[in-house]
Amino acid sequence: MNEKKTALVTGANKGIGFAIAAGLGAIGFTVAVGARDDKRREDAVEQLRAAGFDAFGVALDVTSEHSVAAAAAAIEQTTGRLDVLVNNAGIAGPTDDGAQVPSTLDLDAVSTVLDTNVFGVVRVTNAMLPLLRQADAPRIVNMSSNMGSLTLQTGPMLAAYSSSKTMLNSMTALYAREFVDTPIIVNSACPGYVATDFTGFNSPRTPEQGAAIAVQLATLPYDGPRGGFFDDNGAVPW
């Protein structure tokens, strides 16, 4: 068995996900690049390897039970272990014609967003748990957003996206509660408003800056926080 620690990052072919993969690679992790698109996944793996990091690709569609199960099998076969899971894959959903304004909400859009942003996290997490349970210090990081904070109410009116992150934070707390007497530590991370295609690159904040909190939570000590929601400045009210 490979004794080097392994991390799976979903949606790792670009943006914050790629930056998280690079950040974990830089501190010695073998990184499994989870992504749906074969070409983008291969390109990301090549870039990580060119930077001197240990990486391999994993075909992963978080909306597919079959794909998620196959990804878990592929990781077990490749490294025999999983120490860190970063649930980064997420979608904003459509915004045309008031699709995410509450009074004109497109319920199909809500369903689609939840399938990736919440149900996808549960699918992947539960499929990877047998591998995570074998690790000495398993860590799960769910990439959330302060747009899901009921306290802050930040960002544009995106009812499907924002409520998906609210629910994700709730699931994070529930997983942490379930695993309270185990070595598995689960938290949510807010990367902030980062320049990616998700935001139209309309921010001075880099993907690397957005990734830092995820890397920090992925490497928490044994007495680290559980079930919380954090950004660069500490706990985020939610």
CORKAJO-V913103 format. One record per pair of residues at least 4 apart in sequence whose ideal C-beta (glycine too) atoms are under 8 Angstrom apart, sorted by sequence separation. I is the first residue (numbers start at 1). J is the second residue. If there is no record, write none. Layout:
BEGIN
i,j
I,J
I,J
END
This chain:
BEGIN
i,j
2,6
11,15
13,17
14,18
15,19
16,20
17,21
18,22
19,23
20,24
21,25
22,26
23,27
25,29
37,41
38,42
39,43
40,44
41,45
42,46
43,47
44,48
45,49
46,50
47,51
49,53
63,67
64,68
65,69
66,70
67,71
68,72
69,73
70,74
71,75
72,76
73,77
74,78
75,79
76,80
95,99
101,105
105,109
106,110
107,111
108,112
109,113
110,114
111,115
112,116
113,117
114,118
115,119
116,120
117,121
118,122
119,123
120,124
121,125
122,126
123,127
124,128
125,129
128,132
129,133
130,134
131,135
144,148
149,153
158,162
159,163
160,164
161,165
162,166
163,167
164,168
165,169
166,170
167,171
168,172
169,173
170,174
171,175
172,176
173,177
174,178
175,179
176,180
194,198
195,199
197,201
199,203
205,209
206,210
207,211
208,212
211,215
212,216
213,217
214,218
215,219
216,220
220,224
230,234
12,17
13,18
24,29
25,30
35,40
36,41
48,53
49,54
62,67
94,99
95,100
98,103
99,104
100,105
105,110
114,119
115,120
133,138
149,154
179,184
194,199
196,201
205,210
220,225
225,230
230,235
231,236
11,17
12,18
25,31
35,41
49,55
61,67
62,68
93,99
94,100
98,104
99,105
100,106
132,138
146,152
179,185
193,199
195,201
229,235
230,236
10,17
24,31
34,41
48,55
60,67
61,68
75,82
93,100
97,104
98,105
99,106
147,154
155,162
179,186
195,202
217,224
228,235
229,236
9,17
12,20
33,41
59,67
60,68
132,140
146,154
147,155
195,203
12,21
35,44
100,109
146,155
176,185
194,203
195,204
229,238
21,31
45,55
99,109
145,155
176,186
193,203
195,205
225,235
9,20
33,44
44,55
45,56
59,70
60,71
147,158
175,186
176,187
194,205
195,206
196,207
9,21
21,33
33,45
45,57
59,71
94,106
193,205
194,206
195,207
44,57
58,71
192,205
194,207
217,230
7,21
147,161
148,162
172,186
196,210
216,230
9,24
33,48
42,57
59,74
94,109
125,140
147,162
148,163
172,187
194,209
41,57
58,74
93,109
145,161
148,164
150,166
172,188
194,210
7,24
31,48
41,58
58,75
93,110
145,162
148,165
149,166
192,209
213,230
17,35
41,59
147,165
148,166
191,209
192,210
213,231
12,31
93,112
148,167
169,188
191,210
213,232
13,33
93,113
145,165
148,168
149,169
168,188
191,211
212,232
12,33
38,59
91,112
92,113
121,142
144,165
148,169
7,29
9,31
12,34
13,35
31,53
33,55
35,57
56,78
91,113
191,213
5,28
6,29
7,30
8,31
9,32
11,34
12,35
21,44
25,48
31,54
32,55
33,56
35,58
36,59
190,213
191,214
209,232
4,28
5,29
6,30
7,31
8,32
9,33
10,34
11,35
13,37
30,54
31,55
32,56
33,57
34,58
35,59
36,60
144,168
189,213
4,29
5,30
6,31
7,32
9,34
10,35
29,54
30,55
31,56
32,57
33,58
35,60
36,61
91,116
144,169
189,214
4,30
6,32
8,34
14,40
18,44
22,48
25,51
30,56
32,58
34,60
90,116
91,117
142,168
13,40
21,48
25,52
26,53
62,89
89,116
90,117
142,169
2,30
13,41
25,53
144,172
189,217
18,47
22,51
25,54
60,89
142,171
13,43
14,44
25,55
142,172
187,217
13,44
22,53
89,120
12,44
21,53
87,120
187,220
21,55
87,121
140,175
185,220
34,71
87,124
87,125
187,225
85,124
183,222
185,224
187,226
190,229
192,231
85,125
185,225
186,226
187,227
188,228
189,229
190,230
191,231
192,232
185,226
186,227
187,228
188,229
189,230
190,231
187,229
188,230
189,231
32,75
85,128
187,230
117,161
140,184
142,186
144,188
146,190
138,183
139,184
140,185
141,186
142,187
143,188
144,189
145,190
32,78
82,128
114,160
118,164
137,183
138,184
139,185
140,186
141,187
142,188
143,189
144,190
145,191
146,192
180,226
190,236
32,79
85,132
113,160
117,164
121,168
136,183
138,185
139,186
140,187
141,188
142,189
179,226
112,160
113,161
117,165
135,183
137,185
141,189
143,191
30,79
82,131
83,132
110,159
118,167
122,171
133,182
4,54
8,58
10,60
32,82
81,131
82,132
110,160
114,164
118,168
121,171
125,175
176,226
177,227
11,62
109,160
113,164
117,168
133,184
176,227
10,62
63,115
82,134
83,135
132,184
175,227
176,228
63,116
71,124
75,128
81,134
82,135
83,136
85,138
87,140
90,143
110,163
114,167
118,171
29,83
62,116
81,135
83,137
84,138
85,139
86,140
87,141
105,159
106,160
110,164
173,227
29,84
34,89
68,123
72,127
76,131
83,138
84,139
85,140
86,141
87,142
88,143
102,157
105,160
172,227
63,119
68,124
71,127
72,128
75,131
82,138
83,139
84,140
85,141
87,143
101,157
63,120
84,141
86,143
100,157
102,159
172,229
62,120
65,123
69,127
72,130
100,158
101,159
62,121
68,127
72,131
100,159
24,84
63,123
100,160
169,229
62,123
99,160
100,161
24,86
62,124
8,71
95,158
60,124
93,158
20,86
92,158
8,75
93,160
20,88
93,161
6,75
17,86
92,161
169,238
91,161
17,88
143,214
16,88
17,89
166,238
6,79
141,214
8,82
90,164
4,79
6,81
7,82
5,81
6,82
7,83
8,84
10,86
12,88
141,217
2,79
6,83
7,84
8,85
9,86
10,87
11,88
141,218
1,79
2,80
5,83
6,84
7,85
8,86
10,88
11,89
139,217
1,80
2,81
5,84
7,86
9,88
10,89
11,90
139,218
1,81
139,219
149,229
139,220
152,236
137,222
144,229
146,231
152,237
151,237
152,238
149,236
151,238
149,237
150,238
149,238
34,124
146,236
148,238
146,238
92,198
10,120
10,124
8,124
8,128
17,143
88,214
16,143
86,214
5,135
86,218
84,218
84,219
16,191
16,194
15,194
16,196
15,196
14,196
15,197
14,197
15,198
23,208
22,208
19,206
19,207
23,211
27,215
18,207
19,208
22,211
23,212
16,207
19,210
20,211
23,214
24,215
15,207
19,211
23,215
27,219
16,210
20,214
24,218
16,211
20,215
16,214
20,218
7,218
END
